[in-house]
Amino acid sequence: MDRRKWLGTIAHLLLGILFPYVLIGGIVLVYGFMAPSTASQKAYGAAIILVYALLILGVNLWTLRRMDFRSKWRWIVIHTLCWAAAAIASFAMLRFSE
C-alpha cells in the first residue's frame, strides 16, 4: 500500500513535467497556430487533453482507492502539490533554457 502511494506521487511528478507540452500542443491543435485548425486537428488536440486528464484521474483512482476518507484527501493534496511543482519547474525550464 505504501509503495502504491509513492508510485502515484512519482507518476504525478512525471505528468506535471509533461503538462506544458500537453497544454501548448492542445492549444495549438485546437485553435491553430498560423492558420485556423482543421476539424481533425481540433479532434486530435481535444483527444490529447482528454487522455492527459484521464491519466491523472486513473493514477488517483489506482493509488487512493483503498484508503479511508481523511487519508485520501491528504494524499490528493500531496499529489496536487507534486504535480504543480513539476509543472512550474517544467515551465521554468522551457522559459529560461537557451
N, C-alpha and C positions, 0 to 999 in steps of 0.2 A: 504494500500500500504506500509506504513512504517513497519507494522508488518511482511509483507512478506519478506522485505529486511533483517530484523533481524532473521527471521526463516532460511533464506538462509545462513546467517553468522553462526548460530548455527549448521546447517547441515554441513557446510564446516569444522567447528571445529571437529565434530564427524567423518567425513570422513578422516580428517587429522590424528586423533588418530588411525584410523583403517589402515592407509596406510602401516606401517611397516609389519603388519601381511599379508596384501594382497600382498605386494612386495615379502616377504620371501616365502609365500605359493605359489605364482605364479612361482617364480624361481625354487623352489624345485620340483613342479609338472611338469614344462615344461622341465627342464634339468635333473632331478633326483637327489637323494641325495647320496646314497651309490652305487646305480646301475643305469644304464640308465632307463629312464622312458618309460612306455608303451604308445601306441597311445592314449588310453583312459585317462591316467593321463595327457598327454600333452593337450588333448582337454579340460579336466576339469580345468587345470591351465589357459589356454587361456580364457575359459569362465569366470573364476573368475576375471581376469584382465579386460575383456570386460565389465562385469556387473558393476565393480567399475568405469570404465571410463564413462559408460552411466549414472550412478548415479550422477556423478559430472556434466556432461552435462545437465542432466534433472533438477538438482537443479538450475543451472544457467539459463536455459531457463524459468523455472517456476517463479523464483524470479525477473528476469530482463526483462521480455517480454514487459511490458507496460511503460518502461522508455524511455526518449529521449537518443540520441546517447552519449552525453557527460556524462550523469549520469550513463549510462550502463558501460562505461569504468572505471569510478571511482569505482563503486561497484564491478566490476570484479577484480580490483586491491585489494580492501579491502578483498574480498572473498579469493583471492590467498594468501594474507598475513596471513589471519586467518588459512587457510589450511596448509601453510608452517610452521607457528609457532606450530600448533598442531602436525604436523608430526615430527618436530625436538624435541619437548617435549616428544613425544612417543618413538622416537629412543633413547633419553637420558634416559628415564625410563627403557627401555629394557637393555641398556648398563650398567647402573650404579646400577641396582637393584641387591640385593644379593640373 
